[in-house]
Amino acid sequence: MRCSGAAGRSQSAPLPTCELALYLAVTVGFHLYSFYQVFKVSRIYEKDLDSEFGFEKGFFIWGFKKDPTDFEWSFWTEWVKKLLLWTLLGHVIISQVTNAFFPKMRRTETSVPKTDLVCLLLGAVRIFFWWWLTESMLHFMYIHAIQHQETILESASYWTLGGLGFAHTLFFYLKYLLLYGIPSIIMCLDGIKPPRLPRCTSSLYSFTGTWREFDVGLHRWLVRYIYVPLGGSRHGLLRMMFSSAMAFSFVCYWHGGHSFMLNWAAMNWVGVMLENVLKMICAVSPTQEIIGRFLSTRMQRRAHGALGSVATTLLILSNLVFLCGNEVGKIYWNRTFIQGWPWTPIAVLGYFYCYTQVGIEYDRIKK
């Protein structure tokens, strides 16, 4: 969660190196260990899951079968192999031939300098690397098959549940890197500046930041054609709430309007509204004076991290509803906040505090 003024100063305040090293070690260590737990569970239930879902034979990681149950990835992979790849290749060839033989048709500002061709080649290497990571996840961690097995989710350890949650969001991130990365390279060849690629989900710690930085093109479109025309934030809180609600309603409808999409959109709308209300409160001079009087800039950043841990917890939960459905979201909620009360929520918030501080440091360095 970001507060204007106070949060800006807190984000710019560097923390001690040893403290940041601890946060980074906890964040990376949790990811790796929880992924290892998911890998072990995948091996334990491999035969049962294979008999039910029909795993595919691994084609580049021998000895491991591939989980094909993610419909979107399977659909896009087949489409790319059969049609899309050749269509895009044809576009590139025609575009470059046109630029070579009809230079007058090409605007000067759209030409790609020779040095940029090296960057484009490196971009292609990155695309291959992302594809390899995505396919590796399908071979090592059967997250999509497991999400349909409530008995496994109900009996799995909390380490495994955490690993499954992170694996789902990172797999979604890698899919979109590929989905947007390939057209991005072609746009560069055509001399068109593409939108920024999605930001890694493991560095996002607020609802507002996620919507701004994960799908940049979608965010721009929603702001330009729905949010601003309906009033946006310049006509008071109620108009802002209405404009945001309409934007999220469109996104929900665009994704099919299913009940789990409605719940996901509602959770994100509430999250964005709460963050904006908090930003308004912190922008008031008396609030800034109180914060500045009682908290140093470093303590403001730590308070920011504590608020961010709450936002990140709910953000991950909403993403699980989006990616896995209502039932999986209920299981995570019950196991974390009902069955695990109070120690599991405390541990989760403590971890996401470290996670948030890593994200804040990333933003501080980037700026």
C-alpha positions as CSV (number, residue, x, y, z in Angstrom):
1,M,0.0,0.0,0.0
2,R,1.3,3.4,-0.9
3,C,0.7,6.7,0.8
4,S,1.5,9.9,-0.9
5,G,4.2,12.0,0.7
6,A,4.9,9.8,3.7
7,A,5.2,6.6,1.7
8,G,7.3,8.3,-0.9
9,R,9.8,9.2,1.8
10,S,9.6,5.8,3.4
11,Q,10.3,4.1,0.0
12,S,13.4,6.3,-0.5
13,A,14.8,5.4,2.9
14,P,17.4,2.7,2.7
15,L,17.4,0.0,5.3
16,P,20.6,-1.5,6.8
17,T,22.3,-3.9,4.5
18,C,22.2,-6.8,6.9
19,E,18.4,-6.2,7.4
20,L,17.8,-6.3,3.7
21,A,20.0,-9.3,3.3
22,L,17.8,-11.1,5.9
23,Y,14.6,-10.2,4.0
24,L,16.1,-11.3,0.7
25,A,17.3,-14.6,2.2
26,V,13.9,-15.3,3.7
27,T,12.1,-14.5,0.5
28,V,14.3,-16.6,-1.8
29,G,14.7,-19.4,0.7
30,F,10.9,-19.8,1.2
31,H,10.4,-19.9,-2.6
32,L,13.0,-22.6,-3.1
33,Y,12.1,-24.8,-0.2
34,S,8.3,-24.6,-0.8
35,F,8.9,-25.4,-4.5
36,Y,10.9,-28.4,-3.3
37,Q,8.0,-29.5,-1.2
38,V,5.7,-29.2,-4.2
39,F,8.2,-31.3,-6.3
40,K,8.1,-34.0,-3.6
41,V,4.3,-34.1,-3.5
42,S,4.2,-34.3,-7.3
43,R,6.4,-37.3,-7.2
44,I,4.3,-39.0,-4.4
45,Y,1.0,-38.6,-6.3
46,E,2.4,-38.9,-9.8
47,K,0.9,-42.3,-10.6
48,D,-2.6,-41.3,-9.3
49,L,-2.6,-38.0,-11.1
50,D,-1.3,-39.6,-14.3
51,S,-4.1,-42.2,-14.3
52,E,-6.7,-39.5,-13.9
53,F,-5.4,-36.7,-16.1
54,G,-3.2,-38.6,-18.6
55,F,0.2,-37.0,-18.3
56,E,2.3,-36.5,-21.4
57,K,5.7,-38.0,-22.0
58,G,8.4,-35.5,-21.2
59,F,10.1,-34.5,-24.4
60,F,13.1,-32.6,-23.2
61,I,13.4,-33.5,-19.5
62,W,13.8,-37.3,-19.7
63,G,12.4,-39.3,-16.8
64,F,9.7,-36.8,-16.0
65,K,6.1,-36.6,-17.3
66,K,4.4,-33.4,-18.3
67,D,1.3,-32.0,-16.7
68,P,-1.0,-31.0,-19.7
69,T,-4.0,-29.9,-17.6
70,D,-3.5,-26.1,-18.0
71,F,-5.8,-25.5,-21.0
72,E,-4.5,-22.1,-21.8
73,W,-0.9,-23.2,-22.1
74,S,-1.8,-26.3,-24.1
75,F,-4.0,-24.3,-26.5
76,W,-1.4,-21.6,-27.1
77,T,1.4,-24.1,-27.5
78,E,-0.5,-26.0,-30.2
79,W,-1.6,-22.8,-31.9
80,V,1.9,-21.4,-32.0
81,K,3.3,-24.6,-33.5
82,K,0.6,-25.0,-36.1
83,L,-0.2,-21.4,-37.2
84,L,0.9,-18.4,-35.1
85,L,4.7,-18.9,-35.3
86,W,4.6,-19.1,-39.1
87,T,2.2,-16.1,-39.3
88,L,4.5,-14.0,-37.2
89,L,7.6,-15.1,-39.2
90,G,5.9,-14.2,-42.4
91,H,5.0,-10.8,-41.0
92,V,8.7,-10.2,-40.0
93,I,9.9,-11.2,-43.5
94,I,7.4,-9.0,-45.3
95,S,8.1,-6.1,-43.0
96,Q,11.9,-6.3,-43.5
97,V,11.6,-6.7,-47.2
98,T,9.3,-3.7,-47.4
99,N,11.8,-1.6,-45.4
100,A,14.7,-2.7,-47.6
101,F,13.1,-2.1,-51.0
102,F,10.7,0.7,-50.2
103,P,12.6,2.9,-47.8
104,K,10.4,5.9,-48.5
105,M,7.5,4.1,-47.0
106,R,9.4,3.8,-43.7
107,R,9.4,6.7,-41.3
108,T,12.9,7.6,-40.1
109,E,12.0,7.4,-36.5
110,T,10.8,3.9,-36.9
111,S,14.0,2.4,-38.2
112,V,15.9,0.0,-36.0
113,P,19.6,0.9,-35.5
114,K,22.1,-1.9,-36.1
115,T,23.0,-2.0,-32.4
116,D,19.4,-2.8,-31.6
117,L,19.5,-5.9,-33.6
118,V,21.8,-7.4,-31.0
119,C,19.2,-6.5,-28.4
120,L,16.6,-8.2,-30.5
121,L,18.7,-11.4,-30.7
122,L,19.1,-11.3,-26.9
123,G,15.3,-10.9,-26.6
124,A,14.8,-14.1,-28.6
125,V,17.2,-15.9,-26.3
126,R,15.2,-14.6,-23.3
127,I,12.0,-15.9,-25.0
128,F,13.5,-19.3,-25.3
129,F,14.7,-19.2,-21.7
130,W,11.2,-18.3,-20.4
131,W,9.7,-21.1,-22.5
132,W,12.2,-23.5,-21.0
133,L,11.3,-22.4,-17.5
134,T,7.6,-22.7,-18.2
135,E,7.9,-26.2,-19.6
136,S,10.2,-27.2,-16.7
137,M,7.6,-26.2,-14.2
138,L,5.1,-28.5,-16.0
139,H,7.6,-31.4,-15.7
140,F,8.7,-30.9,-12.1
141,M,5.6,-29.6,-10.4
142,Y,2.1,-30.9,-11.2
143,I,0.4,-27.8,-9.9
144,H,-2.5,-27.7,-12.3
145,A,-3.4,-31.4,-11.7
146,I,-3.1,-31.0,-7.9
147,Q,-5.4,-28.0,-7.9
148,H,-8.3,-30.3,-8.9
149,Q,-7.5,-32.7,-6.0
150,E,-9.1,-31.3,-2.8
151,T,-7.9,-34.2,-0.7
152,I,-4.3,-33.4,-1.5
153,L,-4.8,-29.7,-0.8
154,E,-6.6,-30.5,2.5
155,S,-3.7,-32.8,3.7
156,A,-0.7,-31.0,2.3
157,S,1.7,-29.2,4.5
158,Y,1.7,-25.4,4.8
159,W,5.0,-25.4,3.0
160,T,3.4,-27.2,0.1
161,L,0.4,-24.9,0.1
162,G,2.7,-21.9,-0.1
163,G,4.7,-23.4,-2.9
164,L,1.6,-24.2,-4.9
165,G,0.4,-20.7,-4.5
166,F,3.6,-19.1,-5.6
167,A,4.1,-21.6,-8.4
168,H,0.6,-20.8,-9.8
169,T,1.3,-17.0,-9.9
170,L,4.8,-17.4,-11.3
171,F,3.6,-19.8,-14.0
172,F,0.9,-17.3,-14.9
173,Y,3.7,-14.6,-15.1
174,L,5.9,-16.7,-17.3
175,K,3.0,-17.4,-19.7
176,Y,2.3,-13.7,-20.1
177,L,6.0,-13.0,-20.6
178,L,5.9,-15.3,-23.6
179,L,2.5,-14.1,-24.7
180,Y,3.6,-10.5,-24.7
181,G,7.3,-11.0,-25.3
182,I,7.1,-12.4,-28.8
183,P,4.9,-9.6,-30.2
184,S,7.2,-7.1,-28.3
185,I,10.2,-8.3,-30.4
186,I,8.2,-8.0,-33.6
187,M,7.1,-4.5,-32.7
188,C,10.7,-3.5,-32.1
189,L,11.5,-4.9,-35.6
190,D,8.8,-2.7,-37.0
191,G,10.2,0.3,-35.1
192,I,7.2,0.5,-32.7
193,K,7.9,0.9,-29.0
194,P,6.0,-1.9,-27.1
195,P,4.5,-1.6,-23.7
196,R,6.6,-2.8,-20.8
197,L,6.6,-6.5,-20.2
198,P,4.8,-7.8,-17.1
199,R,6.5,-7.3,-13.8
200,C,7.4,-10.4,-11.9
201,T,4.6,-11.3,-9.5
202,S,7.2,-12.0,-6.7
203,S,8.1,-8.3,-6.6
204,L,4.5,-7.0,-6.4
205,Y,3.1,-6.0,-3.0
206,S,0.0,-4.0,-3.6
207,F,-3.3,-4.2,-5.6
208,T,-2.7,-0.9,-7.2
209,G,0.9,-1.7,-8.2
210,T,-0.2,-5.0,-9.6
211,W,-2.8,-3.5,-11.9
212,R,-0.4,-0.8,-13.0
213,E,2.7,-2.9,-13.7
214,F,1.6,-6.5,-14.6
215,D,-0.5,-5.8,-17.7
216,V,0.6,-2.3,-18.7
217,G,-1.4,-2.3,-21.9
218,L,-4.7,-3.4,-20.3
219,H,-4.2,-0.8,-17.5
220,R,-3.7,2.0,-20.0
221,W,-6.8,0.9,-22.0
222,L,-9.0,0.7,-18.9
223,V,-7.9,4.1,-17.7
224,R,-8.3,5.7,-21.1
225,Y,-11.6,4.3,-22.1
226,I,-13.5,3.5,-18.9
227,Y,-12.0,5.0,-15.8
228,V,-11.3,8.6,-17.0
229,P,-14.5,9.0,-19.1
230,L,-16.6,8.0,-16.1
231,G,-15.0,10.6,-13.9
232,G,-11.9,8.9,-12.4
233,S,-10.3,10.4,-9.3
234,R,-10.9,14.1,-10.1
235,H,-14.6,14.2,-9.1
236,G,-14.5,12.9,-5.6
237,L,-14.3,9.6,-3.8
238,L,-17.8,8.3,-4.9
239,R,-17.1,8.9,-8.6
240,M,-13.7,7.2,-8.2
241,M,-15.3,4.2,-6.6
242,F,-17.9,4.0,-9.4
243,S,-15.4,4.4,-12.2
244,S,-13.1,1.7,-10.7
245,A,-16.1,-0.6,-10.2
246,M,-17.1,-0.2,-13.9
247,A,-13.5,-1.0,-14.9
248,F,-13.4,-4.1,-12.8
249,S,-16.8,-5.1,-14.0
250,F,-15.6,-4.9,-17.6
251,V,-12.6,-7.1,-16.8
252,C,-14.8,-9.6,-15.1
253,Y,-17.2,-9.7,-18.1
254,W,-14.3,-9.9,-20.5
255,H,-12.9,-13.0,-18.7
256,G,-16.3,-14.8,-18.9
257,G,-18.2,-13.4,-15.9
258,H,-18.1,-16.6,-13.9
259,S,-18.7,-16.6,-10.2
260,F,-15.0,-16.9,-9.3
261,M,-14.2,-14.1,-11.7
262,L,-16.8,-11.9,-9.9
263,N,-15.2,-12.7,-6.6
264,W,-11.7,-12.0,-7.9
265,A,-12.8,-8.7,-9.4
266,A,-14.6,-7.7,-6.2
267,M,-11.6,-8.5,-4.0
268,N,-9.3,-6.5,-6.3
269,W,-11.8,-3.5,-6.4
270,V,-11.9,-3.5,-2.6
271,G,-8.1,-3.8,-2.3
272,V,-7.6,-0.9,-4.8
273,M,-10.2,1.3,-3.0
274,L,-8.7,0.7,0.4
275,E,-5.2,1.6,-0.8
276,N,-6.5,4.8,-2.4
277,V,-8.4,5.8,0.7
278,L,-5.3,5.2,2.8
279,K,-3.3,7.3,0.3
280,M,-5.8,10.1,0.7
281,I,-5.6,10.0,4.4
282,C,-1.8,10.0,4.4
283,A,-1.8,13.0,1.9
284,V,-3.6,15.2,4.5
285,S,-1.1,17.6,6.2
286,P,-2.1,16.7,9.8
287,T,-1.5,13.0,9.1
288,Q,1.9,13.7,7.5
289,E,2.8,15.8,10.5
290,I,1.9,13.0,13.0
291,I,3.8,10.4,11.0
292,G,6.8,12.6,10.7
293,R,6.8,13.4,14.4
294,F,6.6,9.8,15.7
295,L,8.3,7.7,13.0
296,S,11.7,8.1,11.4
297,T,11.9,7.5,7.6
298,R,13.2,4.0,8.2
299,M,10.3,3.2,10.6
300,Q,7.9,4.6,8.1
301,R,9.3,2.2,5.6
302,R,8.9,-0.7,8.1
303,A,5.3,0.4,8.7
304,H,4.8,0.5,4.9
305,G,6.1,-3.1,4.8
306,A,3.7,-4.1,7.5
307,L,0.7,-2.7,5.6
308,G,2.1,-4.2,2.4
309,S,2.2,-7.7,4.0
310,V,-1.6,-7.5,4.6
311,A,-2.2,-6.3,1.0
312,T,0.1,-9.0,-0.4
313,T,-1.6,-11.8,1.5
314,L,-5.0,-10.8,0.2
315,L,-3.5,-10.2,-3.3
316,I,-2.1,-13.7,-3.4
317,L,-5.5,-15.1,-2.2
318,S,-7.4,-13.2,-4.9
319,N,-5.0,-14.5,-7.5
320,L,-5.5,-18.1,-6.4
321,V,-9.3,-17.5,-6.8
322,F,-8.6,-16.2,-10.3
323,L,-6.3,-19.0,-11.3
324,C,-7.8,-22.0,-9.5
325,G,-11.4,-21.1,-8.7
326,N,-13.6,-20.5,-5.6
327,E,-13.0,-23.9,-4.0
328,V,-9.3,-23.7,-4.0
329,G,-9.6,-20.1,-2.6
330,K,-11.8,-21.4,0.2
331,I,-9.4,-24.2,1.1
332,Y,-6.5,-21.7,1.4
333,W,-8.7,-19.3,3.5
334,N,-9.9,-22.1,5.8
335,R,-6.5,-23.7,6.3
336,T,-4.7,-20.4,6.8
337,F,-7.1,-18.3,8.8
338,I,-9.5,-20.8,10.3
339,Q,-7.6,-24.0,11.0
340,G,-4.2,-22.4,11.4
341,W,-5.3,-19.5,13.6
342,P,-3.4,-17.7,15.1
343,W,0.1,-18.9,14.3
344,T,-0.2,-19.6,10.6
345,P,-1.6,-16.1,9.8
346,I,1.2,-14.6,11.9
347,A,3.8,-16.6,10.0
348,V,2.3,-15.7,6.7
349,L,2.2,-12.0,7.5
350,G,5.8,-12.2,8.8
351,Y,6.9,-13.8,5.6
352,F,5.1,-11.3,3.4
353,Y,6.6,-8.5,5.4
354,C,10.1,-9.7,4.2
355,Y,8.6,-10.2,0.7
356,T,7.2,-6.6,0.7
357,Q,10.5,-5.1,1.8
358,V,12.3,-6.8,-1.1
359,G,9.7,-5.3,-3.5
360,I,10.1,-1.9,-1.9
361,E,13.8,-2.1,-2.2
362,Y,13.5,-3.0,-5.9
363,D,11.3,0.1,-6.5
364,R,13.8,2.2,-4.6
365,I,16.7,1.1,-6.7
366,K,14.8,1.4,-9.9
367,K,13.9,5.0,-9.2
